[in-house]
Amino acid sequence: MPGKVSVIAYFAVFFVGTLLASYLSYNDMYNNWVYDLIPLSLIIPLYFFFRQLPNSKIGKQISWLYLFLFLLYYIKTWQAAIDVPLNTEYYLYFAIFILINAAGYLLQELKLMREGFVFYRIEFWMVASLLFYACVCTLVWSFFTYLIDKGPEDFFHYAYIWSLCHNLTLFISCVSFSWVLYRKFR
């Protein structure tokens, strides 16, 4: 699979990040900084993963430009964002990065029409699981941001629901990709 080192780095960052955030939360320590760093930590291996896939020259330039703007935005907003109890903005921009790169990959696959069925390629299933995660989480994050803005002051109730929905989406995404790996290599 092209970009397999980047895929391993992506899952390792997710695992370590959520493990660290859970550990800090379990010990009643402030963990929002970990959740705010996860999108930044994930976008870098994904950038290199998508660079290994077929994509147009313009698509690769857009990906690089988005990564650069994302890093600049992180630097500019980090101090203010770290104190927000549930900051979904970084995750939303992370999902947009996935959507842009997945669309570029899928359009290039249509254009190339390489030999072999696209469903037999592992990289297609990695992109599909990322796309599922990005789309569902964008809806979840938008929904919870709306609830927090319009709802009662019971923020922590929403935070627990958000973490359940986010983690469930991540779990489904990872299980579906793992199932494809299992079926491919058994």
Secondary structure by P-SEA (a helix, b strand, c coil): ccaaaaaaaaaaaaaaaaaaaaaaaaaccccaaaaaaaaaaaaaaaaaaaaaccccaaaaaaaaaaaaaaaaaaaacaaaaaaccccaaaaaaaaaaaaaaaaaaaaaaaaacccccccccaaaaaaaaaaaaaaaaaaaaaaaaaaaaccccaaaaaaaaaaaaaaaaaaaaaaaaaaaaaaacc
